[in-house]
């Protein structure tokens, strides 16, 4: 499940995937 892939980012790299994964996990919990 990688939503940011179509948001407007270029080909998602390992680094971006890790950052996005952490963000998605922190966002819902913080909200």
HTML snippet that shows the backbone in 3Dmol.js (N, CA, C, O; Angstrom):
<script src="https://3Dmol.org/build/3Dmol-min.js"></script>
<div id="view" style="width:600px;height:400px;position:relative"></div>
<script>
const pdb = `
ATOM      1  N   UNK A   1       0.819  -1.202   0.000  1.00  0.00           N
ATOM      2  CA  UNK A   1       0.000   0.000   0.000  1.00  0.00           C
ATOM      3  C   UNK A   1       0.852   1.250   0.000  1.00  0.00           C
ATOM      4  O   UNK A   1       1.258   1.746   1.051  1.00  0.00           O
ATOM      5  N   UNK A   2       1.117   1.755  -1.204  1.00  0.00           N
ATOM      6  CA  UNK A   2       1.944   2.958  -1.294  1.00  0.00           C
ATOM      7  C   UNK A   2       1.172   4.033  -2.032  1.00  0.00           C
ATOM      8  O   UNK A   2       1.183   4.078  -3.262  1.00  0.00           O
ATOM      9  N   UNK A   3       0.499   4.902  -1.283  1.00  0.00           N
ATOM     10  CA  UNK A   3      -0.341   5.934  -1.886  1.00  0.00           C
ATOM     11  C   UNK A   3       0.485   7.057  -2.489  1.00  0.00           C
ATOM     12  O   UNK A   3       0.109   7.634  -3.509  1.00  0.00           O
ATOM     13  N   UNK A   4       1.625   7.370  -1.849  1.00  0.00           N
ATOM     14  CA  UNK A   4       2.465   8.474  -2.303  1.00  0.00           C
ATOM     15  C   UNK A   4       3.029   8.227  -3.699  1.00  0.00           C
ATOM     16  O   UNK A   4       3.523   9.154  -4.340  1.00  0.00           O
ATOM     17  N   UNK A   5       2.957   6.977  -4.174  1.00  0.00           N
ATOM     18  CA  UNK A   5       3.509   6.643  -5.483  1.00  0.00           C
ATOM     19  C   UNK A   5       2.806   7.430  -6.581  1.00  0.00           C
ATOM     20  O   UNK A   5       3.404   7.730  -7.614  1.00  0.00           O
ATOM     21  N   UNK A   6       1.548   7.762  -6.361  1.00  0.00           N
ATOM     22  CA  UNK A   6       0.785   8.470  -7.392  1.00  0.00           C
ATOM     23  C   UNK A   6       0.449   9.894  -6.984  1.00  0.00           C
ATOM     24  O   UNK A   6      -0.232  10.608  -7.720  1.00  0.00           O
ATOM     25  N   UNK A   7       0.917  10.308  -5.827  1.00  0.00           N
ATOM     26  CA  UNK A   7       0.637  11.660  -5.342  1.00  0.00           C
ATOM     27  C   UNK A   7       1.288  12.706  -6.229  1.00  0.00           C
ATOM     28  O   UNK A   7       0.669  13.715  -6.567  1.00  0.00           O
ATOM     29  N   UNK A   8       2.533  12.466  -6.604  1.00  0.00           N
ATOM     30  CA  UNK A   8       3.233  13.453  -7.414  1.00  0.00           C
ATOM     31  C   UNK A   8       4.736  13.249  -7.286  1.00  0.00           C
ATOM     32  O   UNK A   8       5.533  14.014  -7.830  1.00  0.00           O
ATOM     33  N   UNK A   9       5.105  12.201  -6.555  1.00  0.00           N
ATOM     34  CA  UNK A   9       6.522  11.885  -6.395  1.00  0.00           C
ATOM     35  C   UNK A   9       6.999  11.044  -7.569  1.00  0.00           C
ATOM     36  O   UNK A   9       6.214  10.316  -8.177  1.00  0.00           O
ATOM     37  N   UNK A  10       8.298  11.145  -7.892  1.00  0.00           N
ATOM     38  CA  UNK A  10       8.870  10.301  -8.953  1.00  0.00           C
ATOM     39  C   UNK A  10       8.891   8.855  -8.484  1.00  0.00           C
ATOM     40  O   UNK A  10       8.257   8.529  -7.480  1.00  0.00           O
ATOM     41  N   UNK A  11       9.594   7.995  -9.174  1.00  0.00           N
ATOM     42  CA  UNK A  11       9.650   6.594  -8.769  1.00  0.00           C
ATOM     43  C   UNK A  11      10.110   6.504  -7.322  1.00  0.00           C
ATOM     44  O   UNK A  11      11.215   6.938  -6.998  1.00  0.00           O
ATOM     45  N   UNK A  12       9.275   5.945  -6.444  1.00  0.00           N
ATOM     46  CA  UNK A  12       9.600   5.834  -5.019  1.00  0.00           C
ATOM     47  C   UNK A  12      10.839   4.991  -4.774  1.00  0.00           C
ATOM     48  O   UNK A  12      10.938   3.862  -5.254  1.00  0.00           O
ATOM     49  N   UNK A  13      11.788   5.548  -4.021  1.00  0.00           N
ATOM     50  CA  UNK A  13      13.018   4.816  -3.722  1.00  0.00           C
ATOM     51  C   UNK A  13      12.887   4.157  -2.361  1.00  0.00           C
ATOM     52  O   UNK A  13      11.896   4.363  -1.661  1.00  0.00           O
ATOM     53  N   UNK A  14      13.885   3.362  -1.981  1.00  0.00           N
ATOM     54  CA  UNK A  14      13.839   2.690  -0.684  1.00  0.00           C
ATOM     55  C   UNK A  14      13.748   3.711   0.440  1.00  0.00           C
ATOM     56  O   UNK A  14      13.012   3.517   1.406  1.00  0.00           O
ATOM     57  N   UNK A  15      14.506   4.810   0.309  1.00  0.00           N
ATOM     58  CA  UNK A  15      14.519   5.828   1.356  1.00  0.00           C
ATOM     59  C   UNK A  15      13.142   6.456   1.505  1.00  0.00           C
ATOM     60  O   UNK A  15      12.631   6.583   2.617  1.00  0.00           O
ATOM     61  N   UNK A  16      12.537   6.851   0.378  1.00  0.00           N
ATOM     62  CA  UNK A  16      11.222   7.489   0.437  1.00  0.00           C
ATOM     63  C   UNK A  16      10.178   6.506   0.959  1.00  0.00           C
ATOM     64  O   UNK A  16       9.272   6.892   1.698  1.00  0.00           O
ATOM     65  N   UNK A  17      10.304   5.244   0.576  1.00  0.00           N
ATOM     66  CA  UNK A  17       9.344   4.241   1.013  1.00  0.00           C
ATOM     67  C   UNK A  17       9.375   4.120   2.533  1.00  0.00           C
ATOM     68  O   UNK A  17       8.331   4.021   3.178  1.00  0.00           O
ATOM     69  N   UNK A  18      10.586   4.129   3.102  1.00  0.00           N
ATOM     70  CA  UNK A  18      10.725   4.020   4.557  1.00  0.00           C
ATOM     71  C   UNK A  18      10.115   5.237   5.234  1.00  0.00           C
ATOM     72  O   UNK A  18       9.375   5.107   6.209  1.00  0.00           O
ATOM     73  N   UNK A  19      10.425   6.416   4.719  1.00  0.00           N
ATOM     74  CA  UNK A  19       9.917   7.663   5.300  1.00  0.00           C
ATOM     75  C   UNK A  19       8.393   7.692   5.218  1.00  0.00           C
ATOM     76  O   UNK A  19       7.720   8.052   6.184  1.00  0.00           O
ATOM     77  N   UNK A  20       7.854   7.313   4.065  1.00  0.00           N
ATOM     78  CA  UNK A  20       6.406   7.332   3.879  1.00  0.00           C
ATOM     79  C   UNK A  20       5.735   6.324   4.802  1.00  0.00           C
ATOM     80  O   UNK A  20       4.676   6.600   5.367  1.00  0.00           O
ATOM     81  N   UNK A  21       6.355   5.152   4.955  1.00  0.00           N
ATOM     82  CA  UNK A  21       5.779   4.123   5.812  1.00  0.00           C
ATOM     83  C   UNK A  21       5.695   4.624   7.241  1.00  0.00           C
ATOM     84  O   UNK A  21       4.680   4.436   7.911  1.00  0.00           O
ATOM     85  N   UNK A  22       6.767   5.265   7.713  1.00  0.00           N
ATOM     86  CA  UNK A  22       6.792   5.785   9.079  1.00  0.00           C
ATOM     87  C   UNK A  22       5.749   6.887   9.223  1.00  0.00           C
ATOM     88  O   UNK A  22       5.037   6.949  10.226  1.00  0.00           O
ATOM     89  N   UNK A  23       5.662   7.753   8.219  1.00  0.00           N
ATOM     90  CA  UNK A  23       4.717   8.872   8.265  1.00  0.00           C
ATOM     91  C   UNK A  23       3.284   8.347   8.352  1.00  0.00           C
ATOM     92  O   UNK A  23       2.482   8.840   9.145  1.00  0.00           O
ATOM     93  N   UNK A  24       2.973   7.352   7.536  1.00  0.00           N
ATOM     94  CA  UNK A  24       1.617   6.811   7.517  1.00  0.00           C
ATOM     95  C   UNK A  24       1.281   6.176   8.865  1.00  0.00           C
ATOM     96  O   UNK A  24       0.132   6.217   9.304  1.00  0.00           O
ATOM     97  N   UNK A  25       2.286   5.586   9.521  1.00  0.00           N
ATOM     98  CA  UNK A  25       2.038   4.925  10.804  1.00  0.00           C
ATOM     99  C   UNK A  25       1.904   5.953  11.919  1.00  0.00           C
ATOM    100  O   UNK A  25       1.159   5.739  12.875  1.00  0.00           O
ATOM    101  N   UNK A  26       2.623   7.071  11.801  1.00  0.00           N
ATOM    102  CA  UNK A  26       2.576   8.094  12.841  1.00  0.00           C
ATOM    103  C   UNK A  26       1.349   8.988  12.677  1.00  0.00           C
ATOM    104  O   UNK A  26       0.738   9.391  13.667  1.00  0.00           O
ATOM    105  N   UNK A  27       0.993   9.294  11.456  1.00  0.00           N
ATOM    106  CA  UNK A  27      -0.137  10.192  11.189  1.00  0.00           C
ATOM    107  C   UNK A  27      -1.436   9.718  11.846  1.00  0.00           C
ATOM    108  O   UNK A  27      -2.005  10.454  12.653  1.00  0.00           O
ATOM    109  N   UNK A  28      -1.923   8.518  11.527  1.00  0.00           N
ATOM    110  CA  UNK A  28      -3.194   8.037  12.078  1.00  0.00           C
ATOM    111  C   UNK A  28      -3.181   7.991  13.607  1.00  0.00           C
ATOM    112  O   UNK A  28      -4.191   8.295  14.240  1.00  0.00           O
ATOM    113  N   UNK A  29      -2.060   7.618  14.200  1.00  0.00           N
ATOM    114  CA  UNK A  29      -1.977   7.522  15.656  1.00  0.00           C
ATOM    115  C   UNK A  29      -2.005   8.913  16.274  1.00  0.00           C
ATOM    116  O   UNK A  29      -2.635   9.123  17.311  1.00  0.00           O
ATOM    117  N   UNK A  30      -1.326   9.859  15.641  1.00  0.00           N
ATOM    118  CA  UNK A  30      -1.277  11.224  16.163  1.00  0.00           C
ATOM    119  C   UNK A  30      -2.643  11.883  16.066  1.00  0.00           C
ATOM    120  O   UNK A  30      -3.054  12.611  16.970  1.00  0.00           O
ATOM    121  N   UNK A  31      -3.338  11.628  14.974  1.00  0.00           N
ATOM    122  CA  UNK A  31      -4.636  12.284  14.762  1.00  0.00           C
ATOM    123  C   UNK A  31      -5.618  11.870  15.852  1.00  0.00           C
ATOM    124  O   UNK A  31      -6.766  12.316  15.850  1.00  0.00           O
TER     125      UNK A  31
END
`;
const viewer = $3Dmol.createViewer("view");
viewer.addModel(pdb, "pdb");
viewer.setStyle({}, {cartoon: {color: "spectrum"}});
viewer.zoomTo();
viewer.render();
</script>
